[in-house]
Amino acid sequence: MSGLAVVGAATVLSGDITAPVVPEADTVICRDGAITAVGRRADLAGEIASSATVVDAQGATVAPGLIDSHCHVVLGDYTPRQKTVDFLASYVHGGITSVVSPGEIHAPGRPHTASGVKALAIAAKECFDNFRPGGMRVHAGAVVLEPALREDDFAELQRAGVRLAKFGFGAYADPADGVPQVRWAQQYGITVMCHSGGASIPGSKPITPEHLLTLRPDVCGHINGGPTSLDEPGVDVVIEHTDMALQLVQAGNLRSSLRILRRARELGRLHRIVIGSDTPTGTGVMPLGVIKTVAELSSLSGTDPAVVWAMATGNNARIWDLRAGFVRAGAAADLVVLDASWGSTAGDALGALAIGDIPGITAVITDGQVRALRSRNTPRAARLATVEPALPHLDSDH
């Protein structure tokens, strides 16, 4: 017997924004850290019987684990910005199974030399390749673009496996001067996220829509403000005349988020919306930062919660080329089981999100292994998942 089966789901979310609910599915089979089948319990009886672990969702919702596409890691499970230990393990209890670094910019004494920014990015990437806090995947090592970087530096970073870059904190007199570094990064297969809006911390500068049109990054980081928002006409130009991903974050301007989401929906461009928390920052450490954003956007914009969940999972996975983020064969076996909270007026997790309630998380799975039960950060779920054989050490983790 091997692997894990999740059975008894009333709803299975796919993470795919074009078809956000898997029709007639109540079971997910996982083997060797990947999803191997999604379908009906009756059709997958043999795979269930051969599974070493069976999670019964008891009529709750099964969904791909959330991906925080803007999480300020540095090294280890510690944030120097808020002096908090084990924050990433706590984020797992908020349903976050993967995070993407927007640059290890909170490192004390952060370097600005070419050798220094390369060394920091490579070290962060390799450390988190070997470290899974709470079982989550940390995609770290985002090189902070600086004027000192030349084309051969990006070739070196590519050889080292660095796939992420951040623009907006380098020593540029004018942000528009960063075009060569952005283009070199893209040339060498590195996804570039750009700060946008007002300055956030010392070392950053305001990035305007005009700068974004010149720089043409892959991702417009916190287009709703990080935390200070951009002007509305400029945002419309970015939405209408570029193809960059549009990142909405918890640590931004909610009014701006709602306007951007509605505009993207009107234009048929929801596939470009990605969600992150932009924490830890001055806003704080927020284990529920992503799921809270999903609830706010679902309840206040009139957008289907299953679609918004896909923005925080499959859309992120597609933009950053990640294996997680979907419930389908071949995807990473990173799942959450969630339900309306005990006492909510909603009948299930999607109903809770539609009215702005944060659902209760009753199981978190990464690599096909149960990492948490009875989330210590969300409200208690109305329906609690069960596990066979029992995992008593997780039952008490709340």
N, C-alpha and C positions, 0 to 999 in steps of 0.2 A: 504494500500500500504506500502511496506517495502523493504529495501535492495536497491541494485544498479545494473544496467545493463550497460555494455560497448558494444556498437554496432558500426558497420561501419568500422571495422578493415579490411585492405587489407591483413594483415599477422598477425598471432598469434604465438608467440614463446612459446614453452612448458616449457623450462628449463631442459628438459630431453636430455642428450647428445646423447642418442641412437636414438632419433626421435625429433630433435630440433624445428620443425615447426609442428603445429597442422593442419592437412590437412582439407581444405574446411571450416575452422572456421572463423567467423567474429564477434562473439558475446560471451561475458563472463557474466554469471549471478552470483551475490554475495548476500548472505543472512547471517545475524548474524556473520559477520566477516570472512566468509569462501566462497570459490568458490563452487557453487552448480551445475553448468552446463557450458559446453563449446561446441559451435557448430554453426549452421547456424541460421541467424536471422529469417528466415521463420519458422524454426522448434521450435523456442523459443519465438514466438510472445506473448503467454500468460504470460510467465515470465517477458518479457519486459514490457508489459502493466501494470503489477502489481507492478513494481519497483517504489519506491519513487523518485529515482534519475536515470537519463539516461545520460550517457556520450557517445557522438557520436565522434568516432575517426576520422571521415571525410576522411577515406582512409589511415590513418597512421598505424603504427605497434603497437600492444599491446604485452607486454612482462611481465614476472615476474619481480618485483622490484629487483634491484641489492642488493647483500649481500656483505658487506665489511668484509671479514674474518680476518682482521688485523687492527683494529681501536683502537687507544690508548686513551680510555676513562679513567677518574678517578672517580670523583663524580660531578653530575650536568652537565650542558651543558657548560663546561669550560675546557680548556686545560692549565695546568700550564706550559707545555713545550713551548708553543707559546703565552701564556697569551691572549687567544682569547675566547670571550664569544659567545655563540649560534652557535658554529661551527657545531654541529650535525644537528640542524634545517636547516642549509645551505646545508649539505650533502644530505638532502632529495631533494633539488632542483637539485642535481646531479643524481637523480634516485636511490639513496641508501635508501632502505626501512628497512634494518636490518644491524646491525653491531655486530661483535664478538670481545670481548676484548681479547688481548693476555697478560693480566696481567696489573693491574693498577700500572705499574712500574714508572710512572711519578709523583706519589704522593710525594709531598715534605716530606722529612724525612722518606721515605719508611722503614718499619720495617723489621727486619731479624729474629726475634724470632718466635717460633711456634705460640704463642698466637697472636702476631702482624699480621703475614701474614694471619692467619685464620680470624681474626677480620676484616681486610681490605677486604678480598674476600667476606665474608658474608655481610658486610655492603654495598659494591658496588652492589652485586647481588640484595639485597632487595631494595635498593634505586631505581635501574633501573627497578625493577619489577613494581614499582609504578610511573614511570616517562617515558613519551614517547615524547622526544623532536621532534617537527615537525611532530609527529605521527609515528616516526620510532620505531622499536623494538631494544632495546639494550640488548644484551646477555653479561652481565658483571659478575664480580666476579671470575676472573681467579686467583687461588691461585698461588703465586710464590713459586716454590719448593726450600726448604732450608734444609740443613743437620739436623737441629733440629727437623724436622717433623718425627713422628713415625706412625705406622700403625693405632693406635687408633685416631690420628688426622684426617686421611682420612675418617675413619668411621664417625667422627663428621661432617666433611665437607659434606659427602654424606647425612647425616640426615638433614643438613641445606639447601640442594638443590643445592649445588655448583657442577657444571658439567664441569668446565674448569680449566686447569692448564697450567702454563708456566714454562719451564726450560731454564736456561741460564743466570740468574741474581742472583743466590744464592751464598752463601759464601762457595763454594766448592774449595778446593785446586786444584783439577783436575775434569773437567766436568764428567769424567767417574765414579766418586764417587757417582753420582746422581742416579745410577741404582735402589737402593732400593726405593727411593721416586717415581720414574717414575712407577715402578711396582705396588706399593701400590695404587697410583692414578688410574691406569688402573683397578686394582682389584675392586675398589669401584666405577666404572662406570664414571670416570672423564677422559675427552678427553685431552691428553697432547700434546701441541704444543711446539716444541723446537726451540730456536734460532739457526741459522746456519750462517756460514761465519765469517767474522771478527767482532771484538768488535764494538758495536754501541754507547753505552753511558757508563759513569763510572758505575762500578758494573757488567758489562757484560764481558765475556771472548770469545775469538774465539772458535767456535765449528766446528770441522773438520768432514769430512766424516767418519773417524775412530770413533770419538765420537758418531756420529749418529748411526752407525752400532752396537755400544755397548748399547746405551741408548734405541734404538728402540721406539721412541715416535710415537704417532698416526699421527702427522702432522709435516713435516719438514718445519718450518716457514721460509718464504722468502728464498727458496733454490736458488733464483737468486741473493741473497745478500741483507743484511739489514744494510747498503748499499753495503758492500764489499763482492764480490762473492767468491764461493768455487772453488777449482781447478777442471778442466773439467773431468779428469779420476775419481776423487772421486765422482763427481756428477753422472757419469754414473753407478758407483757401487750402489749408492743409488737408482737410477731409476730401475736398472736391478735386484737387489738382495734384495730389501725390498718391502713391500706393503704400506709404509706410504704415506699419501697424500703429494703432492708436491705443495707448495704454491708459486705463482708468485705475486710480489707486484710492485706497481708503484715506491716506494722509494727504488728500487733496481737497478740492472745492466740489462739494456735492452738487450744488446748483449747476456748475459747469459740466460735471459728469452726466447729469440727466439730459442737458441740452445736447451734448455730443452724441449720446446714445440715440436720442430721438432723431437727430439729423442723419446719423449713419443708417438708421433703420429706414428713413424716408428714401435714402439714396441706394438702398440695397447693398450696404457695405458693412454689415455686421460681422462678416468674416475677418475684418481688420481690427475689431475690438478685442483687446486682451486686458486681463485684470491682474492687479498685484496689490500689495499692501503699502509699499514704500515705508516699511518699518524694519528694524527699530530706527527711529529718527527722533526729532523733538516731539513728535506726536506720541511716542512711547513704544513699548513692547506690546504687540497686539496679537495674541494667539488666534483670536476670532476675526482678524482684520479682513481676510478674504471672504469668509462666509458672511460677514456683516455687509460687505460691499455687494455681494450677490443678493442679499435680502433687500438692501436699499434700492438697488437698480431694478429688481423685479417688482417691488411693491409701488415704487414711485414713478416708474416710466411706462407701465403697462406692457412690458416685455415679458413673454413667456419665461417663467423661472428655469425651465429645462434649457432654453436657449442661453440664458445668462450663465447657467452652470457650464455650458459648453465654452463660453468665452473665458472662463477661469480654468479650463482643462484642455480640451482639444485645440482651441485656438492658440493657446500658449504653446502646446506641444508642436503644432505645425510651424509656428513662427521660429521657434528655437530648435526644431528638428529633434524632439525628444520622443522616446518610446512610450512614455507614460501619457496619461490624458484621455485615453479612450477605453471603452469596454467593448473589445472586439478581439478576435483571435489574432495573436501575434503581438499585442500590446503588453506592456509591463503590467504585472498583476498588482497594481496599486489601486485599492478600492476603499470606499467608505460605505458604511451602512448607517442610514439616518432616518429620522422620523419626526413628525411634529412633536414639540415638547409636551411633556405631561402637563395638562391644563390649558394648552392652546385651544383656540376655537377652530383651528384648522384640523382636517382629518388625516393629513399626511405631510411629508416634507415639502413637496411642491406647493401645497396649499399654504403651509406656514410661510414659505418664502414670498408667496404672492401677497400676503398681508403684512409682510415686514417682520415676522417672527424669525428668530434664529432657530433652526431645527436642533434637535438633540442628536448627537452622534453616539452610536452604540457599538460601533466596531471600526477600527482602522486597520487596513491590511496593506503591507508593502512587500514586494517580492514573493507574494503568495503566502506570507506569514502574518498571523494576527499580532499586531503591535500594541493595540490598546482596546479596551472595552470600557463602557461607561465613562465617556469623556469627562475629565475633571474641569473642563472649561465651558462646555455648552450646558444648557439646561438638560435635565434628564429626559430621555426619549420616552414617548408614550409606550412604544413597543420595544422591548429589549432583545437584542440578538442573543442566541445561545450558541455554545461551542461544544462539540464532541470530538475527542475527549475534552473534559473540562480543563480550563486554564486558570486555576484559582489565583495565581499571582497577578493575573490581569484583572480578574473580577474585583480585586481590592484596590486597583489603581484608579482612584478617583478623589 
